[in-house]
Amino acid sequence: MPHVLVLNASYEPLGVVPLRRALVLVLENKALCLEESGAFMHSATCTIPAPSVVRLKRFVRVPYRGPVPLTRRALFARDGGRCMYCGGVATSVDHVIPRSRGGQHAWDNVVASCRRCNHVKADRHLLELGWRLRHKPAPPTGLAWRIIGTGHRDPRWLPYLQPFGADDAMARIDGISA
């Protein structure tokens, strides 16, 4: 099912919801459709364009948001789905400094890797193998990463995410993917 970007009344990105939830918000007059996806939803009596971006009519106060959560999906989004050792298609998660040697499960120590590199590296340091990382791992920053980290992306969302760091995030993803 397609997903829809939800913006606060101040155009701040709040999150991504399924299309059905976004349609309910629009039909209950709680949100306005800013961008349409090009698809249509049909009922017995009418046809409604499916939204791609909606903006809430009333401002919703968002509690303090800590750092972006370290999830597999967000990690693969940060690394562009590519192995940080060889550049191949990433299928697993690897700790740069192995946990067995005191490494932490944190953004600056976790990278996406292909199965082969992860197996060869095992619980060794990069210096022991003579390997180098393609990019230094770092925690993602900005509100746009909360959206990009969900794994759902739509090019129509970019203008609404640009003021919140989407250009940096997308450049980082595209630069790693290339």
TORTI-510033 format. One record per residue: y, z, x of N, C-alpha, C, O in turn; residue in three letters; residue number from 1. Coordinates in steps of 0.05 Angstrom, whole numbers, plus 5000, padded with zeros to 4 digits. Atoms other than C-alpha are relative to their C-alpha. Layout:
// TORTI-510033
+------+------+------+------+------+------+------+------+------+------+------+------+------+-----+
|  nc2 |  nc3 |  nc1 | cac2 | cac3 | cac1 |  cc2 |  cc3 |  cc1 |  oc2 |  oc3 |  oc1 | code | pos |
+------+------+------+------+------+------+------+------+------+------+------+------+------+-----+
|    Y |    Z |    X |    Y |    Z |    X |    Y |    Z |    X |    Y |    Z |    X |  ALA | NUM |
...
+------+------+------+------+------+------+------+------+------+------+------+------+------+-----+
// end
This chain:
// TORTI-510033
+------+------+------+------+------+------+------+------+------+------+------+------+------+-----+
|  nc2 |  nc3 |  nc1 | cac2 | cac3 | cac1 |  cc2 |  cc3 |  cc1 |  oc2 |  oc3 |  oc1 | code | pos |
+------+------+------+------+------+------+------+------+------+------+------+------+------+-----+
| 4976 | 5000 | 5017 | 5000 | 5000 | 5000 | 5025 | 5000 | 5018 | 5026 | 5015 | 5037 |  MET |   1 |
| 4976 | 5000 | 4984 | 5069 | 4983 | 5027 | 5015 | 5026 | 4999 | 5012 | 5042 | 4981 |  PRO |   2 |
| 4984 | 4975 | 4998 | 5117 | 5038 | 5048 | 5029 | 4993 | 4999 | 5037 | 4971 | 5006 |  HIS |   3 |
| 4971 | 5004 | 5005 | 5191 | 5047 | 5035 | 5015 | 5021 | 5016 | 5007 | 5045 | 5016 |  VAL |   4 |
| 4983 | 4982 | 4986 | 5245 | 5078 | 5078 | 5018 | 5014 | 4980 | 5031 | 5002 | 4964 |  LEU |   5 |
| 4983 | 4984 | 5017 | 5282 | 5135 | 5043 | 5023 | 5010 | 5016 | 5019 | 5023 | 5037 |  VAL |   6 |
| 4976 | 4990 | 4987 | 5354 | 5150 | 5063 | 5013 | 5021 | 4983 | 5011 | 5020 | 4958 |  LEU |   7 |
| 4985 | 4980 | 5014 | 5395 | 5210 | 5045 | 5025 | 4987 | 4988 | 5031 | 4963 | 4994 |  ASN |   8 |
| 4975 | 5011 | 5011 | 5460 | 5200 | 5006 | 5020 | 4993 | 5022 | 5037 | 4976 | 5018 |  ALA |   9 |
| 4983 | 5006 | 4977 | 5494 | 5200 | 5074 | 4989 | 4978 | 5018 | 4999 | 4974 | 5040 |  SER |  10 |
| 5013 | 5022 | 4985 | 5449 | 5142 | 5098 | 4984 | 5010 | 5024 | 4976 | 4994 | 5041 |  TYR |  11 |
| 5017 | 4989 | 4978 | 5411 | 5189 | 5145 | 4971 | 4996 | 4992 | 4964 | 5001 | 4969 |  GLU |  12 |
| 5028 | 5004 | 5007 | 5337 | 5170 | 5148 | 4986 | 5026 | 4995 | 4987 | 5045 | 5011 |  PRO |  13 |
| 5015 | 4976 | 5006 | 5294 | 5222 | 5114 | 4970 | 4997 | 5005 | 4957 | 5016 | 5014 |  LEU |  14 |
| 5028 | 5004 | 4997 | 5225 | 5192 | 5116 | 4990 | 4974 | 4988 | 5006 | 4957 | 4980 |  GLY |  15 |
| 5013 | 5023 | 5011 | 5176 | 5140 | 5093 | 4982 | 5009 | 4977 | 4966 | 5028 | 4981 |  VAL |  16 |
| 5017 | 4993 | 5023 | 5142 | 5143 | 5025 | 4985 | 4975 | 4990 | 4994 | 4952 | 4996 |  VAL |  17 |
| 5014 | 5023 | 5012 | 5091 | 5099 | 4989 | 5018 | 4985 | 4980 | 5036 | 4998 | 4968 |  PRO |  18 |
| 4985 | 5016 | 5019 | 5119 | 5043 | 4946 | 5001 | 5012 | 4972 | 5022 | 5012 | 4959 |  LEU |  19 |
| 5002 | 4988 | 5027 | 5096 | 5078 | 4882 | 5021 | 5023 | 4997 | 5034 | 5024 | 4977 |  ARG |  20 |
| 4981 | 4977 | 5001 | 5137 | 5141 | 4899 | 5029 | 4990 | 5000 | 5046 | 5000 | 4985 |  ARG |  21 |
| 4973 | 5011 | 4999 | 5199 | 5099 | 4915 | 5007 | 4988 | 4973 | 5030 | 4991 | 4964 |  ALA |  22 |
| 4995 | 5011 | 5027 | 5193 | 5062 | 4849 | 5006 | 5022 | 4980 | 5024 | 5018 | 4963 |  LEU |  23 |
| 4995 | 4978 | 5018 | 5190 | 5128 | 4812 | 5028 | 5011 | 5004 | 5042 | 5017 | 4985 |  VAL |  24 |
| 4972 | 4990 | 4994 | 5254 | 5151 | 4847 | 5021 | 4981 | 4989 | 5041 | 4990 | 4977 |  LEU |  25 |
| 4981 | 5019 | 5010 | 5289 | 5087 | 4828 | 5000 | 5000 | 4969 | 5022 | 5000 | 4957 |  VAL |  26 |
| 5002 | 5001 | 5029 | 5264 | 5086 | 4756 | 5011 | 5026 | 4987 | 5021 | 5025 | 4965 |  LEU |  27 |
| 4989 | 4975 | 5011 | 5284 | 5160 | 4746 | 5029 | 5003 | 5007 | 5041 | 5024 | 5002 |  GLU |  28 |
| 4971 | 5000 | 4993 | 5354 | 5142 | 4771 | 5007 | 5021 | 5021 | 5029 | 5032 | 5020 |  ASN |  29 |
| 4994 | 4981 | 4978 | 5348 | 5189 | 4831 | 5007 | 4985 | 5026 | 5017 | 4998 | 5045 |  LYS |  30 |
| 4995 | 5016 | 4976 | 5354 | 5133 | 4882 | 5009 | 4972 | 4993 | 5004 | 4962 | 4971 |  ALA |  31 |
| 4991 | 5027 | 5003 | 5386 | 5065 | 4891 | 4984 | 4982 | 5019 | 4979 | 4990 | 5042 |  LEU |  32 |
| 5014 | 5019 | 4983 | 5349 | 5005 | 4918 | 5021 | 4985 | 5017 | 5038 | 4972 | 5006 |  CYS |  33 |
| 4981 | 5014 | 4982 | 5387 | 4979 | 4980 | 4989 | 4974 | 5010 | 5004 | 4955 | 5014 |  LEU |  34 |
| 5013 | 5024 | 4990 | 5337 | 4928 | 5004 | 4975 | 4995 | 4983 | 4960 | 5014 | 4977 |  GLU |  35 |
| 5024 | 5007 | 5015 | 5282 | 4891 | 4966 | 4980 | 4988 | 5020 | 4987 | 4976 | 5039 |  GLU |  36 |
| 5021 | 5010 | 4982 | 5215 | 4874 | 4998 | 4993 | 4971 | 4995 | 4980 | 4958 | 5011 |  SER |  37 |
| 5007 | 5027 | 5007 | 5209 | 4807 | 4963 | 4977 | 4999 | 4981 | 4972 | 4978 | 4968 |  GLY |  38 |
| 5022 | 4999 | 5019 | 5149 | 4829 | 4922 | 5011 | 5010 | 4973 | 5033 | 5020 | 4971 |  ALA |  39 |
| 4992 | 4990 | 5027 | 5151 | 4846 | 4848 | 4978 | 5017 | 4989 | 4954 | 5012 | 4993 |  PHE |  40 |
| 5019 | 4982 | 5014 | 5119 | 4901 | 4808 | 5002 | 4992 | 4970 | 5023 | 4989 | 4959 |  MET |  41 |
| 5001 | 5009 | 5028 | 5097 | 4880 | 4738 | 4989 | 5022 | 4982 | 4970 | 5036 | 4989 |  HIS |  42 |
| 5010 | 4982 | 5021 | 5088 | 4922 | 4675 | 4995 | 4982 | 4976 | 4998 | 4958 | 4977 |  SER |  43 |
| 5005 | 5016 | 5024 | 5071 | 4901 | 4605 | 5025 | 4987 | 4989 | 5024 | 4966 | 4976 |  ALA |  44 |
| 4975 | 5010 | 5012 | 5144 | 4890 | 4587 | 5021 | 4990 | 5020 | 5039 | 4976 | 5012 |  THR |  45 |
| 4979 | 5009 | 4981 | 5183 | 4878 | 4652 | 4989 | 4996 | 5028 | 4967 | 5003 | 5034 |  CYS |  46 |
| 5006 | 5004 | 4972 | 5183 | 4857 | 4724 | 5022 | 5012 | 5016 | 5046 | 5008 | 5011 |  THR |  47 |
| 4980 | 4985 | 4983 | 5217 | 4900 | 4777 | 4996 | 4992 | 5029 | 4973 | 4992 | 5038 |  ILE |  48 |
| 5003 | 5006 | 4971 | 5231 | 4879 | 4849 | 4992 | 5025 | 5015 | 5004 | 5047 | 5011 |  PRO |  49 |
| 5009 | 4977 | 4984 | 5195 | 4925 | 4898 | 5020 | 5006 | 5022 | 5029 | 4988 | 5036 |  ALA |  50 |
| 4980 | 4993 | 4980 | 5243 | 4963 | 4943 | 4987 | 5002 | 5028 | 4963 | 5006 | 5031 |  PRO |  51 |
| 5008 | 4996 | 4972 | 5239 | 4965 | 5019 | 5016 | 5024 | 5011 | 5005 | 5039 | 5028 |  SER |  52 |
| 4983 | 4977 | 4992 | 5297 | 5015 | 5029 | 5013 | 5011 | 4975 | 5025 | 4996 | 4959 |  VAL |  53 |
| 4987 | 4986 | 5022 | 5322 | 5066 | 4979 | 5018 | 5022 | 5011 | 5012 | 5034 | 5031 |  VAL |  54 |
| 4981 | 4979 | 4992 | 5381 | 5114 | 4983 | 5002 | 5020 | 4976 | 5006 | 5012 | 4954 |  ARG |  55 |
| 4998 | 4979 | 5020 | 5381 | 5180 | 4945 | 5029 | 5001 | 4990 | 5047 | 4997 | 5005 |  LEU |  56 |
| 4973 | 4997 | 5011 | 5440 | 5190 | 4898 | 5013 | 5026 | 5006 | 5037 | 5028 | 5009 |  LYS |  57 |
| 4990 | 4974 | 4993 | 5447 | 5263 | 4914 | 4992 | 5008 | 5028 | 4970 | 5001 | 5037 |  ARG |  58 |
| 5005 | 4991 | 4972 | 5452 | 5293 | 4984 | 4978 | 5022 | 5000 | 4979 | 5041 | 4984 |  PHE |  59 |
| 5022 | 4981 | 4997 | 5389 | 5331 | 5004 | 5004 | 5014 | 5027 | 5004 | 5001 | 5048 |  VAL |  60 |
| 4997 | 4985 | 4975 | 5399 | 5386 | 5055 | 4973 | 5001 | 5014 | 4953 | 5010 | 5003 |  ARG |  61 |
| 5025 | 5000 | 4984 | 5347 | 5379 | 5110 | 5000 | 5023 | 5019 | 5019 | 5027 | 5034 |  VAL |  62 |
| 5001 | 4978 | 4982 | 5325 | 5441 | 5146 | 4998 | 4991 | 5029 | 4993 | 4967 | 5034 |  PRO |  63 |
| 5001 | 5007 | 4971 | 5327 | 5443 | 5223 | 4974 | 4986 | 5006 | 4952 | 4995 | 4998 |  TYR |  64 |
| 5024 | 5015 | 4991 | 5279 | 5392 | 5252 | 4997 | 5004 | 5029 | 5015 | 4998 | 5045 |  ARG |  65 |
| 5006 | 4996 | 4972 | 5247 | 5410 | 5317 | 4994 | 4973 | 5014 | 5001 | 4952 | 5003 |  GLY |  66 |
| 5007 | 5025 | 4986 | 5221 | 5359 | 5367 | 4981 | 4983 | 4983 | 4967 | 4993 | 4965 |  PRO |  67 |
| 5018 | 5018 | 5014 | 5182 | 5299 | 5343 | 4971 | 5009 | 5006 | 4964 | 5013 | 5029 |  VAL |  68 |
| 5027 | 4990 | 4996 | 5110 | 5322 | 5332 | 4983 | 4980 | 5016 | 4985 | 4956 | 5013 |  PRO |  69 |
| 5018 | 5016 | 4983 | 5059 | 5296 | 5383 | 4975 | 4994 | 4984 | 4957 | 5010 | 4982 |  LEU |  70 |
| 5024 | 5010 | 5015 | 5010 | 5256 | 5341 | 4990 | 4975 | 5014 | 5004 | 4962 | 5029 |  THR |  71 |
| 5011 | 5024 | 4988 | 4964 | 5200 | 5361 | 5016 | 4975 | 4992 | 5021 | 4958 | 5008 |  ARG |  72 |
| 4985 | 5023 | 5009 | 5002 | 5151 | 5318 | 5028 | 4998 | 5013 | 5036 | 4976 | 5021 |  ARG |  73 |
| 4973 | 5001 | 4987 | 5070 | 5171 | 5347 | 4997 | 4993 | 5030 | 5014 | 4979 | 5041 |  ALA |  74 |
| 5005 | 5006 | 4972 | 5041 | 5168 | 5418 | 4996 | 4970 | 5004 | 5007 | 4958 | 5022 |  LEU |  75 |
| 5004 | 5029 | 4998 | 5016 | 5097 | 5407 | 5025 | 4985 | 4994 | 5029 | 4963 | 5006 |  PHE |  76 |
| 4975 | 5013 | 5006 | 5083 | 5078 | 5377 | 5019 | 5002 | 5025 | 5032 | 4983 | 5032 |  ALA |  77 |
| 4984 | 4997 | 4976 | 5119 | 5107 | 5438 | 4992 | 4982 | 5023 | 5009 | 4970 | 5036 |  ARG |  78 |
| 5011 | 5016 | 4978 | 5074 | 5070 | 5487 | 4995 | 4971 | 4992 | 4985 | 4955 | 5008 |  ASP |  79 |
| 5002 | 5028 | 5009 | 5074 | 5006 | 5446 | 4971 | 4991 | 4996 | 4966 | 4967 | 4996 |  GLY |  80 |
| 5028 | 5007 | 5003 | 4999 | 5008 | 5437 | 4987 | 4989 | 5025 | 4966 | 4976 | 5024 |  GLY |  81 |
| 5010 | 5011 | 4975 | 4989 | 4990 | 5510 | 4992 | 5023 | 5019 | 5003 | 5045 | 5018 |  ARG |  82 |
| 5009 | 4981 | 4980 | 4952 | 5026 | 5566 | 5022 | 5004 | 5020 | 5034 | 4985 | 5031 |  CYS |  83 |
| 4978 | 4994 | 4981 | 5002 | 5061 | 5612 | 4990 | 4996 | 5029 | 5006 | 4999 | 5047 |  MET |  84 |
| 5010 | 5004 | 4973 | 4957 | 5047 | 5672 | 4997 | 4970 | 5006 | 5006 | 4961 | 5026 |  TYR |  85 |
| 5005 | 5028 | 4995 | 4936 | 4974 | 5665 | 5015 | 4980 | 4982 | 5017 | 4957 | 4988 |  CYS |  86 |
| 4985 | 5017 | 5019 | 4976 | 4947 | 5606 | 4982 | 4987 | 4979 | 4992 | 4972 | 4962 |  GLY |  87 |
| 5019 | 5011 | 5021 | 4914 | 4930 | 5564 | 5005 | 5014 | 4974 | 5022 | 5031 | 4971 |  GLY |  88 |
| 4998 | 4988 | 5026 | 4905 | 4948 | 5492 | 4990 | 5029 | 5001 | 4967 | 5034 | 5010 |  VAL |  89 |
| 5007 | 4971 | 4999 | 4905 | 5024 | 5486 | 4982 | 5007 | 4976 | 4987 | 4999 | 4953 |  ALA |  90 |
| 5017 | 4991 | 5021 | 4849 | 5056 | 5447 | 4995 | 5031 | 5001 | 4983 | 5042 | 4983 |  THR |  91 |
| 5004 | 4971 | 4998 | 4850 | 5128 | 5471 | 5025 | 5014 | 5012 | 5044 | 5001 | 5020 |  SER |  92 |
| 4979 | 4983 | 4990 | 4895 | 5185 | 5493 | 4991 | 5013 | 5026 | 4968 | 5022 | 5028 |  VAL |  93 |
| 5008 | 4988 | 4974 | 4896 | 5210 | 5565 | 5022 | 5019 | 5009 | 5046 | 5015 | 5004 |  ASP |  94 |
| 4982 | 4981 | 4988 | 4928 | 5270 | 5599 | 5004 | 4992 | 5029 | 4985 | 4990 | 5045 |  HIS |  95 |
| 4993 | 5008 | 4973 | 4964 | 5249 | 5663 | 4989 | 5021 | 5020 | 4975 | 5014 | 5039 |  VAL |  96 |
| 5011 | 4978 | 4985 | 4950 | 5317 | 5694 | 4978 | 5011 | 4981 | 4985 | 5022 | 4960 |  ILE |  97 |
| 5022 | 4992 | 5019 | 4881 | 5334 | 5664 | 5003 | 5029 | 4991 | 5012 | 5046 | 5006 |  PRO |  98 |
| 4999 | 4973 | 5011 | 4877 | 5395 | 5620 | 4982 | 5019 | 5016 | 4987 | 5043 | 5018 |  ARG |  99 |
| 5018 | 4984 | 4984 | 4820 | 5419 | 5663 | 5013 | 5009 | 5026 | 5003 | 5028 | 5039 |  SER | 100 |
| 4985 | 4993 | 4975 | 4870 | 5423 | 5721 | 5027 | 5012 | 4993 | 5045 | 5012 | 5010 |  ARG | 101 |
| 4975 | 4987 | 5007 | 4925 | 5458 | 5683 | 5021 | 4984 | 4986 | 5043 | 4993 | 4980 |  GLY | 102 |
| 4981 | 5017 | 5014 | 4959 | 5400 | 5648 | 5003 | 5008 | 4971 | 4984 | 5018 | 4959 |  GLY | 103 |
| 4993 | 4992 | 5028 | 4992 | 5413 | 5581 | 4997 | 4976 | 4981 | 4998 | 4953 | 4990 |  GLN | 104 |
| 5000 | 5021 | 5020 | 4984 | 5374 | 5517 | 5028 | 4998 | 4989 | 5035 | 5009 | 4968 |  HIS | 105 |
| 4972 | 5003 | 5006 | 5057 | 5354 | 5515 | 5008 | 4970 | 5004 | 4994 | 4955 | 5018 |  ALA | 106 |
| 4991 | 5028 | 4999 | 5097 | 5289 | 5509 | 5002 | 4990 | 5029 | 4995 | 4966 | 5034 |  TRP | 107 |
| 4996 | 5009 | 4973 | 5111 | 5286 | 5584 | 4974 | 5000 | 5016 | 4975 | 4993 | 5040 |  ASP | 108 |
| 5025 | 5001 | 4986 | 5037 | 5292 | 5602 | 4978 | 4984 | 4986 | 4956 | 4981 | 4996 |  ASN | 109 |
| 5020 | 5015 | 5016 | 5002 | 5250 | 5549 | 5009 | 4971 | 4998 | 5032 | 4965 | 4993 |  VAL | 110 |
| 4995 | 5029 | 5002 | 4997 | 5174 | 5550 | 4977 | 4986 | 4985 | 4955 | 4997 | 4983 |  VAL | 111 |
| 5020 | 5016 | 5012 | 4960 | 5120 | 5513 | 4986 | 4985 | 5023 | 4998 | 4976 | 5042 |  ALA | 112 |
| 5015 | 5014 | 4979 | 4904 | 5087 | 5554 | 4978 | 4984 | 4987 | 4969 | 4990 | 4965 |  SER | 113 |
| 5023 | 5015 | 5009 | 4849 | 5037 | 5547 | 4975 | 5016 | 5006 | 4976 | 5035 | 5023 |  CYS | 114 |
| 5024 | 4985 | 4997 | 4778 | 5061 | 5544 | 4990 | 4999 | 5030 | 4981 | 5020 | 5040 |  ARG | 115 |
| 5009 | 5003 | 4972 | 4761 | 5034 | 5614 | 5016 | 5018 | 5019 | 5004 | 5033 | 5035 |  ARG | 116 |
| 4983 | 4984 | 4982 | 4820 | 5067 | 5649 | 4995 | 5030 | 4995 | 4994 | 5046 | 5014 |  CYS | 117 |
| 5005 | 4972 | 5006 | 4808 | 5133 | 5613 | 4974 | 5009 | 5011 | 4972 | 5032 | 5021 |  ASN | 118 |
| 5026 | 4993 | 4989 | 4735 | 5132 | 5634 | 5000 | 5002 | 5030 | 4989 | 5021 | 5042 |  HIS | 119 |
| 4999 | 5000 | 4970 | 4750 | 5115 | 5707 | 5016 | 5023 | 5010 | 5009 | 5036 | 5029 |  VAL | 120 |
| 4983 | 4978 | 4992 | 4806 | 5166 | 5712 | 4986 | 5027 | 4997 | 4988 | 5045 | 5014 |  LYS | 121 |
| 5014 | 4975 | 5006 | 4765 | 5222 | 5680 | 5018 | 5024 | 5003 | 5039 | 5024 | 4991 |  ALA | 122 |
| 4983 | 4976 | 4997 | 4793 | 5289 | 5703 | 5012 | 5001 | 5028 | 5014 | 5022 | 5040 |  ASP | 123 |
| 4987 | 5002 | 4974 | 4826 | 5265 | 5767 | 5030 | 4995 | 4998 | 5039 | 4986 | 4977 |  ARG | 124 |
| 4971 | 5006 | 4998 | 4899 | 5261 | 5788 | 5004 | 4971 | 5007 | 4986 | 4958 | 5018 |  HIS | 125 |
| 4993 | 5028 | 4994 | 4933 | 5194 | 5794 | 5000 | 4995 | 5030 | 4992 | 4974 | 5039 |  LEU | 126 |
| 4999 | 5003 | 4971 | 4943 | 5206 | 5869 | 4972 | 4996 | 5012 | 4969 | 4982 | 5032 |  LEU | 127 |
| 5027 | 5003 | 4990 | 4868 | 5212 | 5880 | 4990 | 4972 | 4996 | 4974 | 4962 | 5012 |  GLU | 128 |
| 5009 | 5027 | 5006 | 4858 | 5143 | 5850 | 5019 | 4979 | 5012 | 5012 | 4956 | 5014 |  LEU | 129 |
| 4980 | 5018 | 4991 | 4921 | 5112 | 5878 | 5014 | 4984 | 4978 | 5025 | 4963 | 4982 |  GLY | 130 |
| 4988 | 5013 | 5024 | 4945 | 5093 | 5808 | 5028 | 5009 | 4996 | 5037 | 5030 | 5006 |  TRP | 131 |
| 4972 | 4993 | 5008 | 5016 | 5092 | 5781 | 5002 | 4995 | 4971 | 4989 | 4977 | 4960 |  ARG | 132 |
| 4994 | 5005 | 5028 | 5042 | 5097 | 5711 | 5020 | 4977 | 4997 | 5037 | 4974 | 5015 |  LEU | 133 |
| 4981 | 5022 | 5005 | 5078 | 5036 | 5683 | 5027 | 5010 | 4993 | 5047 | 4999 | 5001 |  ARG | 134 |
| 4975 | 4987 | 5007 | 5131 | 5082 | 5654 | 4996 | 5030 | 5000 | 4973 | 5039 | 4994 |  HIS | 135 |
| 5002 | 4971 | 5000 | 5145 | 5156 | 5660 | 4999 | 5010 | 4971 | 5017 | 5003 | 4955 |  LYS | 136 |
| 5001 | 4990 | 5028 | 5123 | 5191 | 5595 | 5022 | 5020 | 4995 | 5027 | 5038 | 5012 |  PRO | 137 |
| 4979 | 4982 | 5008 | 5178 | 5228 | 5559 | 4999 | 5004 | 4970 | 4990 | 4986 | 4956 |  ALA | 138 |
| 5000 | 4996 | 5029 | 5187 | 5258 | 5490 | 5021 | 4981 | 4987 | 5043 | 4978 | 4998 |  PRO | 139 |
| 4980 | 5017 | 5013 | 5221 | 5211 | 5441 | 5022 | 5017 | 4987 | 5017 | 5040 | 4979 |  PRO | 140 |
| 4977 | 4985 | 5011 | 5289 | 5231 | 5415 | 5013 | 4983 | 4978 | 5010 | 4958 | 4978 |  THR | 141 |
| 4986 | 5014 | 5021 | 5330 | 5213 | 5354 | 4985 | 5000 | 4973 | 4961 | 5002 | 4973 |  GLY | 142 |
| 5012 | 5000 | 5027 | 5319 | 5211 | 5279 | 4982 | 4976 | 4995 | 4964 | 4977 | 4979 |  LEU | 143 |
| 5016 | 5025 | 5004 | 5292 | 5140 | 5283 | 4971 | 5004 | 5008 | 4954 | 4992 | 4996 |  ALA | 144 |
| 5028 | 4995 | 4992 | 5230 | 5166 | 5319 | 4983 | 5013 | 4979 | 4959 | 5009 | 4978 |  TRP | 145 |
| 5015 | 4988 | 5022 | 5211 | 5206 | 5258 | 4989 | 4979 | 4982 | 4968 | 4982 | 4970 |  ARG | 146 |
| 5009 | 5023 | 5017 | 5206 | 5140 | 5221 | 4981 | 4983 | 5016 | 4959 | 4976 | 5006 |  ILE | 147 |
| 5017 | 5018 | 4983 | 5177 | 5098 | 5278 | 4973 | 5013 | 5006 | 4953 | 4999 | 5008 |  ILE | 148 |
| 5025 | 4985 | 4994 | 5126 | 5152 | 5294 | 4980 | 5000 | 4978 | 4957 | 5007 | 4983 |  GLY | 149 |
| 5019 | 5001 | 5022 | 5095 | 5144 | 5226 | 4981 | 4975 | 5002 | 4961 | 4974 | 4989 |  THR | 150 |
| 5016 | 5024 | 4997 | 5069 | 5076 | 5247 | 5007 | 4978 | 4980 | 4997 | 4956 | 4982 |  GLY | 151 |
| 4992 | 5020 | 5020 | 5101 | 5041 | 5188 | 5027 | 4990 | 5009 | 5047 | 5005 | 5013 |  HIS | 152 |
| 4975 | 5012 | 4992 | 5155 | 4992 | 5208 | 5004 | 4975 | 4984 | 4986 | 4960 | 4977 |  ARG | 153 |
| 4991 | 5023 | 5016 | 5193 | 4939 | 5170 | 5026 | 4990 | 5013 | 5044 | 5006 | 5017 |  ASP | 154 |
| 4975 | 5010 | 4987 | 5246 | 4894 | 5202 | 5025 | 5005 | 4982 | 5047 | 5007 | 4993 |  PRO | 155 |
| 4977 | 4995 | 5017 | 5291 | 4906 | 5141 | 5011 | 5028 | 5003 | 5033 | 5034 | 4995 |  ARG | 156 |
| 4992 | 4972 | 4996 | 5295 | 4980 | 5161 | 5019 | 5002 | 5024 | 5035 | 5021 | 5025 |  TRP | 157 |
| 4986 | 4998 | 4974 | 5327 | 4966 | 5229 | 5030 | 5005 | 4997 | 5041 | 5023 | 5010 |  LEU | 158 |
| 4971 | 4994 | 5002 | 5401 | 4963 | 5206 | 5006 | 5028 | 4991 | 5027 | 5039 | 4998 |  PRO | 159 |
| 4996 | 4973 | 5009 | 5393 | 5031 | 5173 | 4992 | 5021 | 5021 | 5000 | 5044 | 5020 |  TYR | 160 |
| 5010 | 4981 | 4979 | 5358 | 5062 | 5234 | 5016 | 4997 | 5026 | 5015 | 5015 | 5043 |  LEU | 161 |
| 4985 | 5004 | 4975 | 5404 | 5033 | 5288 | 5019 | 5022 | 5007 | 5020 | 5030 | 5031 |  GLN | 162 |
| 4981 | 4978 | 4992 | 5457 | 5088 | 5285 | 4985 | 5025 | 5008 | 4998 | 5044 | 5019 |  PRO | 163 |
| 5015 | 4976 | 4994 | 5401 | 5139 | 5295 | 4980 | 4996 | 5023 | 4961 | 5011 | 5025 |  PHE | 164 |
| 5016 | 5004 | 4976 | 5371 | 5112 | 5360 | 4977 | 4979 | 4997 | 4959 | 4979 | 5014 |  GLY | 165 |
| 5021 | 5019 | 5003 | 5327 | 5056 | 5333 | 5000 | 4978 | 5021 | 4979 | 4968 | 5029 |  ALA | 166 |
| 4999 | 5021 | 4979 | 5352 | 5005 | 5384 | 4986 | 5009 | 5025 | 4970 | 4994 | 5037 |  ASP | 167 |
| 5013 | 4989 | 4977 | 5330 | 5050 | 5441 | 4970 | 5001 | 4996 | 4954 | 4994 | 5013 |  ASP | 168 |
| 5028 | 4997 | 5007 | 5264 | 5064 | 5407 | 4986 | 4973 | 4999 | 4964 | 4970 | 5011 |  ALA | 169 |
| 5012 | 5026 | 5002 | 5249 | 4992 | 5390 | 5000 | 4985 | 5027 | 4980 | 4971 | 5033 |  MET | 170 |
| 4999 | 5013 | 4973 | 5271 | 4967 | 5459 | 4978 | 5012 | 5017 | 4965 | 4998 | 5032 |  ALA | 171 |
| 5020 | 4987 | 4984 | 5225 | 5018 | 5490 | 4972 | 4990 | 4991 | 4955 | 4985 | 5008 |  ARG | 172 |
| 5026 | 5009 | 5011 | 5166 | 4997 | 5445 | 4996 | 4971 | 5008 | 4975 | 4964 | 5018 |  ILE | 173 |
| 5003 | 5029 | 4993 | 5180 | 4922 | 5455 | 4998 | 4996 | 5030 | 4983 | 4978 | 5038 |  ASP | 174 |
| 5001 | 5003 | 4971 | 5191 | 4931 | 5530 | 4972 | 5007 | 5011 | 4963 | 4994 | 5029 |  GLY | 175 |
| 5027 | 4992 | 4991 | 5124 | 4966 | 5538 | 4980 | 4980 | 4990 | 4960 | 4975 | 5004 |  ILE | 176 |
| 5020 | 5019 | 5012 | 5088 | 4916 | 5492 | 5001 | 4974 | 5015 | 4980 | 4960 | 5016 |  SER | 177 |
| 4998 | 5026 | 4987 | 5114 | 4856 | 5531 | 4985 | 4998 | 5026 | 4985 | 4977 | 5039 |  ALA | 178 |
+------+------+------+------+------+------+------+------+------+------+------+------+------+-----+
// end
